[in-house]
Amino acid sequence: MMNPSAAQQFNYRWQPIHRISKMKVPKNLWPWLITQESLTAKLQCLGKLAVEVLEDDWGTPTSRERKRLALRPRERVRVRTVLLTVDGHAMIYGRSIIPARSLKGHWRQVKHLKNKPLGGYLFQHRALKRSDIEITQLPKNLFSHQPTPLWARRSVFHQYGPGILVNEAFFDQLITLKPPFTLL
């Protein structure tokens, strides 16, 4: 499914969303990129949501992920990569970087999510704060079934430690669907 260099798939230049021309992004994708709400809840409006866990273990963040979270050299992080599917169709590839220092309080349960969505868990907690969303366009053929460049976004969820960095790449299948919400 993924190009062999996928471990570095999010090591690209990220831009604040206000610096990206809305005209460059497919019309149906723009609301998905900029929503501050839970993508998990939005996907559930489209059909049966499933989470396929590709990796969930201690690992190494990319240099940009390390910098975004202001991590110390060789600081331990948990890397969680998943495919979010709706009715069996891959919609979003997610890569979350979870520093060991962030696994406090109720966030200790994050390492036990298995096939439950991280977003659904994070958005349950009222004290959660989210950074501004940044976006980038990933190169084509990064994923074998995606011959076109993909749009991706990232943000940091803050509650404990340096937070949790969540990266999300949106597959073409999602772009063909009308978002189940509107944004002004």
Backbone bond lengths (Angstrom), bond angles and torsions (degrees), N, CA, C in turn:
res aa  C-N    CA-C-N  psi(-1)  N-CA   C-N-CA  omega(-1)  CA-C   N-CA-C  phi
1 M - - - 1.442 - - 1.520 112.47 -
2 M 1.349 117.02 -41.41 1.453 120.03 -176.80 1.511 111.81 -109.02
3 N 1.299 114.86 148.39 1.442 123.36 172.63 1.541 107.64 -59.57
4 P 1.351 118.71 144.34 1.474 120.32 -178.66 1.526 114.41 -56.42
5 S 1.318 118.57 -25.03 1.465 120.41 179.49 1.522 111.99 -85.46
6 A 1.327 117.59 15.35 1.464 121.53 -173.62 1.522 113.83 -62.58
7 A 1.319 117.87 -21.41 1.462 118.92 179.26 1.526 110.88 -58.76
8 Q 1.318 116.37 -25.81 1.460 120.13 -179.91 1.525 111.96 -104.94
9 Q 1.332 117.18 18.42 1.455 121.60 -170.95 1.519 115.38 -57.87
10 F 1.281 119.85 -21.83 1.457 119.69 -179.34 1.527 111.97 -109.81
11 N 1.326 116.94 20.32 1.459 120.43 179.75 1.525 109.78 -92.41
12 Y 1.334 115.24 57.72 1.455 122.54 -179.20 1.516 109.41 -121.17
13 R 1.315 116.36 170.09 1.459 120.92 179.32 1.529 109.44 -74.65
14 W 1.296 116.02 125.64 1.462 123.07 -179.51 1.516 109.26 -103.72
15 Q 1.322 116.16 144.94 1.460 122.32 -179.77 1.523 110.25 -125.57
16 P 1.341 116.62 145.08 1.472 117.67 171.56 1.526 108.44 -59.60
17 I 1.290 116.53 146.61 1.455 120.73 -173.81 1.520 112.72 -59.71
18 H 1.333 117.55 -31.30 1.470 119.37 -178.94 1.534 112.84 -70.16
19 R 1.327 117.35 -11.71 1.470 120.62 178.40 1.525 113.27 -92.61
20 I 1.314 117.13 -2.80 1.462 121.64 -179.37 1.524 108.64 -100.57
21 S 1.305 116.02 131.16 1.466 120.29 176.84 1.522 109.38 -70.63
22 K 1.310 115.24 123.75 1.464 121.20 178.97 1.527 110.78 -58.19
23 M 1.319 116.80 -26.89 1.462 121.59 -178.01 1.538 112.38 -69.69
24 K 1.333 117.67 -20.39 1.466 121.37 179.75 1.529 112.61 -80.20
25 V 1.320 115.79 -18.75 1.463 121.89 -173.90 1.523 109.26 -99.60
26 P 1.357 118.47 136.39 1.465 119.68 175.84 1.537 110.82 -53.21
27 K 1.325 115.66 137.35 1.465 122.39 -174.52 1.525 112.91 -52.90
28 N 1.324 118.22 -44.96 1.463 121.07 -178.45 1.527 113.28 -73.06
29 L 1.334 117.22 -14.89 1.458 119.99 -179.45 1.527 112.27 -88.63
30 W 1.313 117.14 -30.36 1.471 120.92 -175.12 1.541 112.66 -50.59
31 P 1.338 119.57 -48.88 1.477 118.38 179.35 1.530 113.38 -59.62
32 W 1.331 116.65 -34.95 1.471 119.75 178.22 1.526 110.82 -66.60
33 L 1.323 117.08 -39.03 1.459 120.55 -178.23 1.519 112.90 -67.63
34 I 1.318 117.73 -36.97 1.467 119.29 -170.78 1.520 114.99 -101.36
35 T 1.324 118.48 -7.69 1.464 118.42 -178.08 1.527 111.54 -63.51
36 Q 1.309 115.61 138.92 1.469 121.91 175.21 1.534 110.42 -91.01
37 E 1.311 115.79 -7.49 1.461 120.70 -177.57 1.526 110.69 -84.25
38 S 1.305 116.11 173.82 1.460 123.01 -178.32 1.526 111.95 -68.61
39 L 1.331 117.43 121.46 1.463 121.01 174.25 1.523 110.40 -65.74
40 T 1.312 116.48 -32.23 1.460 121.12 178.99 1.530 110.14 -58.00
41 A 1.319 116.22 -48.81 1.465 120.37 -179.83 1.523 110.49 -63.30
42 K 1.332 117.04 -38.74 1.467 120.75 179.75 1.528 110.94 -66.64
43 L 1.320 117.02 -41.65 1.468 120.42 179.10 1.521 111.67 -65.19
44 Q 1.319 116.79 -35.11 1.466 120.22 179.44 1.525 111.53 -63.68
45 C 1.329 117.28 -23.18 1.474 121.03 176.79 1.529 111.51 -72.21
46 L 1.333 116.61 -18.84 1.465 120.97 -176.77 1.527 113.24 -88.82
47 G 1.332 116.84 -21.20 1.458 120.29 -176.92 1.518 111.06 159.70
48 K 1.338 116.42 -157.06 1.468 121.70 -178.16 1.524 109.96 -79.21
49 L 1.327 115.29 112.73 1.459 122.17 -179.45 1.527 110.39 -85.57
50 A 1.330 116.21 134.69 1.464 121.64 174.09 1.524 108.19 -134.18
51 V 1.316 115.23 149.44 1.464 122.18 178.16 1.518 107.50 -115.14
52 E 1.334 115.86 119.40 1.460 121.17 175.36 1.524 107.02 -103.39
53 V 1.324 116.31 111.71 1.464 120.94 -178.51 1.522 108.78 -80.65
54 L 1.326 115.92 121.08 1.457 121.54 178.31 1.525 111.07 -92.97
55 E 1.326 115.77 -35.14 1.461 121.95 179.54 1.521 107.66 -155.71
56 D 1.321 116.11 141.21 1.459 121.73 174.11 1.516 106.57 -156.91
57 D 1.328 114.91 86.65 1.459 120.10 -174.18 1.523 109.48 -160.24
58 W 1.326 115.43 171.88 1.459 119.91 176.00 1.517 108.12 -68.00
59 G 1.319 116.81 136.79 1.458 120.29 -176.15 1.515 112.16 -156.67
60 T 1.309 114.57 -161.92 1.459 122.07 -175.86 1.524 109.69 -119.97
61 P 1.325 117.14 127.03 1.465 118.93 176.37 1.528 110.39 -78.32
62 T 1.335 116.14 161.07 1.463 119.60 173.55 1.528 107.94 -71.45
63 S 1.321 116.83 168.16 1.468 120.13 179.89 1.527 111.13 -61.84
64 R 1.332 117.54 -38.79 1.473 119.58 179.06 1.531 111.93 -70.71
65 E 1.320 117.54 -34.50 1.463 120.47 176.42 1.532 109.72 -66.15
66 R 1.327 115.74 -43.36 1.470 120.77 178.71 1.530 109.96 -60.48
67 K 1.324 116.24 -44.69 1.467 120.59 -179.27 1.527 110.71 -66.13
68 R 1.337 117.74 -42.40 1.469 121.49 -177.42 1.518 111.46 -61.54
69 L 1.335 117.29 -35.01 1.460 121.67 179.48 1.533 112.79 -93.32
70 A 1.343 117.31 0.23 1.465 122.80 -178.09 1.529 111.00 53.32
71 L 1.334 115.14 47.84 1.462 121.18 -178.84 1.518 111.07 -82.49
72 R 1.315 114.98 150.62 1.460 120.72 175.80 1.531 108.72 -77.05
73 P 1.335 117.08 156.72 1.475 119.08 177.24 1.537 110.22 -55.85
74 R 1.301 115.61 137.55 1.464 123.70 178.22 1.529 114.14 59.83
75 E 1.335 117.09 20.18 1.469 119.79 176.65 1.523 109.24 -68.40
76 R 1.317 116.01 138.07 1.469 121.60 -177.17 1.523 111.00 -72.31
77 V 1.325 114.16 134.52 1.465 120.23 175.75 1.516 109.32 -137.50
78 R 1.287 114.58 152.19 1.456 121.72 172.37 1.520 106.12 -98.21
79 V 1.337 116.98 131.15 1.457 122.45 178.61 1.526 107.19 -109.47
80 R 1.310 114.84 122.91 1.473 120.82 179.87 1.520 107.56 -120.71
81 T 1.326 116.43 117.23 1.458 120.42 176.99 1.522 107.86 -118.54
82 V 1.326 115.16 136.11 1.460 120.72 -175.84 1.524 110.94 -143.13
83 L 1.306 115.22 160.52 1.461 122.79 166.99 1.514 106.66 -111.87
84 L 1.315 116.84 128.47 1.455 121.22 173.19 1.523 106.48 -98.00
85 T 1.326 115.89 121.83 1.458 120.56 -178.76 1.524 109.76 -117.90
86 V 1.316 114.93 149.70 1.455 121.45 174.53 1.521 106.93 -124.70
87 D 1.310 115.95 121.95 1.462 122.28 -177.59 1.532 111.64 51.22
88 G 1.338 115.96 38.51 1.456 121.52 176.93 1.523 115.58 84.30
89 H 1.330 118.26 -0.18 1.468 121.65 -179.60 1.527 109.68 -105.17
90 A 1.342 116.76 127.68 1.466 121.24 178.81 1.521 109.88 -66.28
91 M 1.314 116.21 127.11 1.463 122.21 -178.21 1.527 112.27 -113.85
92 I 1.344 115.88 -43.70 1.467 120.44 -174.51 1.521 109.11 -139.43
93 Y 1.328 114.69 136.29 1.457 121.41 170.32 1.521 106.20 -101.65
94 G 1.313 117.33 127.45 1.460 121.06 -179.52 1.509 111.99 -118.18
95 R 1.327 115.02 140.82 1.472 121.75 175.33 1.523 106.30 -133.05
96 S 1.324 116.30 115.74 1.461 121.18 -179.26 1.519 109.45 -113.88
97 I 1.323 114.64 137.93 1.464 122.16 177.75 1.526 106.70 -111.50
98 I 1.328 115.36 117.37 1.462 121.65 -173.12 1.540 108.26 -120.84
99 P 1.330 117.77 98.41 1.465 119.81 179.52 1.531 111.58 -63.04
100 A 1.320 116.03 146.17 1.467 120.77 177.93 1.526 110.26 -57.01
101 R 1.344 117.59 -35.76 1.471 121.18 179.66 1.528 112.60 -65.85
102 S 1.321 117.56 -17.11 1.471 120.68 179.30 1.526 112.82 -89.64
103 L 1.314 116.86 -10.40 1.474 120.39 -177.98 1.526 110.26 -83.46
104 K 1.335 115.44 69.17 1.464 122.98 -179.98 1.520 108.36 -126.60
105 G 1.321 115.36 166.11 1.458 119.56 177.73 1.518 110.55 52.97
106 H 1.330 116.18 -142.29 1.469 119.84 -179.29 1.524 111.71 -67.86
107 W 1.337 118.92 -17.30 1.471 120.93 177.97 1.526 112.25 -67.63
108 R 1.332 118.30 -12.80 1.475 119.76 175.30 1.517 110.76 -59.71
109 Q 1.328 116.97 -25.34 1.468 121.38 -178.38 1.524 112.99 -74.74
110 V 1.326 118.01 -14.35 1.470 121.90 -177.55 1.533 110.93 -56.59
111 K 1.313 117.11 -37.03 1.471 119.26 -178.38 1.530 113.20 -72.49
112 H 1.330 117.14 -4.45 1.465 121.50 179.62 1.534 112.67 -113.16
113 L 1.312 118.15 16.86 1.466 121.14 -175.94 1.524 113.55 -68.66
114 K 1.321 116.80 -31.92 1.473 122.17 -175.69 1.520 109.93 53.54
115 N 1.333 119.69 -119.44 1.466 120.84 -175.60 1.531 113.09 -94.65
116 K 1.321 116.98 23.27 1.466 121.27 173.73 1.526 108.20 -94.21
117 P 1.322 118.26 145.89 1.466 120.39 -177.84 1.530 112.67 -72.17
118 L 1.319 115.90 135.20 1.459 122.07 177.20 1.525 110.55 -61.89
119 G 1.331 116.84 -43.72 1.460 120.51 -179.23 1.513 112.60 -58.89
120 G 1.322 116.36 -42.95 1.457 120.07 178.00 1.514 112.12 -60.02
121 Y 1.328 116.59 -34.46 1.461 121.48 178.75 1.536 110.65 -74.27
122 L 1.327 117.22 -47.81 1.461 120.79 -176.20 1.526 112.32 -61.82
123 F 1.321 117.24 -42.77 1.459 121.07 -175.29 1.529 113.71 -72.58
124 Q 1.327 118.44 -3.12 1.465 121.34 176.33 1.520 112.19 -76.11
125 H 1.305 117.71 -16.53 1.460 121.69 -170.30 1.525 111.14 -106.14
126 R 1.307 115.90 124.34 1.470 122.59 -173.81 1.511 114.23 -69.78
127 A 1.316 118.54 -28.79 1.462 120.91 -177.44 1.535 112.23 -76.97
128 L 1.317 116.62 -1.46 1.458 121.78 -177.55 1.531 111.15 -64.59
129 K 1.327 115.83 135.04 1.460 121.87 173.89 1.523 107.13 -123.31
130 R 1.328 115.50 147.05 1.455 120.34 -177.15 1.518 109.91 -125.03
131 S 1.313 115.88 138.59 1.462 120.38 175.89 1.518 109.88 -71.78
132 D 1.314 115.62 172.34 1.459 119.91 172.80 1.526 108.85 -63.09
133 I 1.310 116.05 150.00 1.459 121.66 178.99 1.525 109.16 -83.00
134 E 1.334 115.04 137.51 1.462 122.04 174.11 1.525 107.06 -116.95
135 I 1.332 116.79 149.05 1.459 119.10 179.01 1.519 111.19 -132.34
136 T 1.321 113.99 161.69 1.458 121.86 177.04 1.528 108.14 -152.17
137 Q 1.316 114.62 164.78 1.462 119.03 172.78 1.521 107.20 -111.42
138 L 1.313 115.41 122.04 1.464 122.10 -178.94 1.523 109.28 -84.04
139 P 1.329 118.26 152.14 1.465 120.06 -179.15 1.527 112.91 -67.42
140 K 1.322 115.20 155.70 1.460 119.40 178.14 1.523 109.91 -67.57
141 N 1.307 115.37 158.47 1.469 124.52 179.18 1.523 114.42 65.02
142 L 1.325 117.74 15.21 1.462 119.76 173.98 1.529 109.41 -65.04
143 F 1.314 114.95 -35.05 1.454 122.50 174.66 1.521 106.50 -114.09
144 S 1.316 117.85 133.70 1.467 121.67 -172.28 1.525 113.85 -58.04
145 H 1.309 118.04 -32.91 1.464 120.69 -178.00 1.532 112.77 -93.14
146 Q 1.330 116.97 9.31 1.463 121.86 -178.85 1.530 109.42 -124.30
147 P 1.321 117.68 90.20 1.470 120.64 -175.90 1.524 114.60 -76.59
148 T 1.332 117.65 -6.59 1.461 120.56 -179.36 1.527 110.21 -108.02
149 P 1.336 117.44 159.93 1.472 119.13 174.09 1.535 109.41 -60.55
150 L 1.315 116.20 144.72 1.458 121.33 -179.62 1.522 110.64 -110.60
151 W 1.313 115.67 146.82 1.450 120.65 172.95 1.514 108.56 -89.90
152 A 1.332 115.36 144.70 1.456 121.19 179.59 1.523 109.06 -139.37
153 R 1.311 114.98 159.09 1.464 120.38 176.19 1.515 108.67 -136.68
154 R 1.322 114.95 162.00 1.455 119.90 174.81 1.519 109.19 -149.11
155 S 1.316 115.03 154.37 1.458 122.04 173.84 1.520 107.50 -159.70
156 V 1.325 114.75 163.26 1.460 120.78 179.79 1.524 108.42 -111.06
157 F 1.312 115.42 130.30 1.451 121.75 175.33 1.528 107.12 -96.66
158 H 1.331 115.36 126.12 1.466 121.05 -175.33 1.523 111.15 -111.56
159 Q 1.301 114.69 131.45 1.453 122.21 168.54 1.520 109.59 -159.06
160 Y 1.339 116.17 -40.91 1.459 120.89 179.10 1.526 108.89 -134.04
161 G 1.336 116.20 146.50 1.464 120.76 175.72 1.524 111.77 52.84
162 P 1.322 116.50 -147.65 1.471 119.79 -179.20 1.525 114.01 -74.20
163 G 1.333 117.34 -6.44 1.459 120.69 179.33 1.516 112.23 98.81
164 I 1.316 115.82 -173.40 1.460 122.96 178.44 1.517 107.67 -123.59
165 L 1.330 116.07 123.49 1.461 121.73 178.53 1.530 108.36 -90.24
166 V 1.334 115.61 123.54 1.458 120.92 179.80 1.525 108.82 -116.24
167 N 1.326 116.06 119.18 1.460 124.36 176.60 1.523 107.48 -107.25
168 E 1.342 117.23 137.33 1.466 120.67 -179.23 1.519 109.50 -137.71
169 A 1.335 116.76 126.35 1.467 122.52 176.19 1.521 107.38 -107.51
170 F 1.328 116.04 133.40 1.461 122.16 -174.64 1.521 110.35 -101.05
171 F 1.331 116.30 120.36 1.459 121.54 -179.15 1.525 111.25 -77.99
172 D 1.323 115.31 157.65 1.467 121.68 -178.39 1.524 112.60 -56.20
173 Q 1.319 117.89 -33.53 1.467 121.80 -179.40 1.532 110.85 -55.39
174 L 1.324 117.00 -38.36 1.458 121.06 -179.40 1.526 111.12 -67.91
175 I 1.315 116.34 -35.05 1.463 120.97 -177.63 1.526 111.08 -65.70
176 T 1.317 117.74 -27.15 1.469 120.43 -178.99 1.524 112.44 -75.65
177 L 1.332 116.71 -12.18 1.462 120.84 -177.72 1.520 111.05 -100.32
178 K 1.298 116.32 144.31 1.459 120.50 174.85 1.524 107.72 -74.98
179 P 1.328 118.26 128.58 1.466 119.80 179.97 1.527 111.19 -58.26
180 P 1.336 117.21 142.36 1.460 120.23 -179.29 1.525 112.01 -81.06
181 F 1.332 117.44 27.54 1.452 122.72 -179.78 1.516 108.27 -160.20
182 T 1.302 116.18 164.95 1.466 119.44 177.93 1.510 109.49 -127.78
183 L 1.300 115.21 152.79 1.464 121.60 177.03 1.515 107.68 -128.70
184 L 1.294 115.55 143.65 1.465 119.30 177.93 1.506 111.06 -82.62
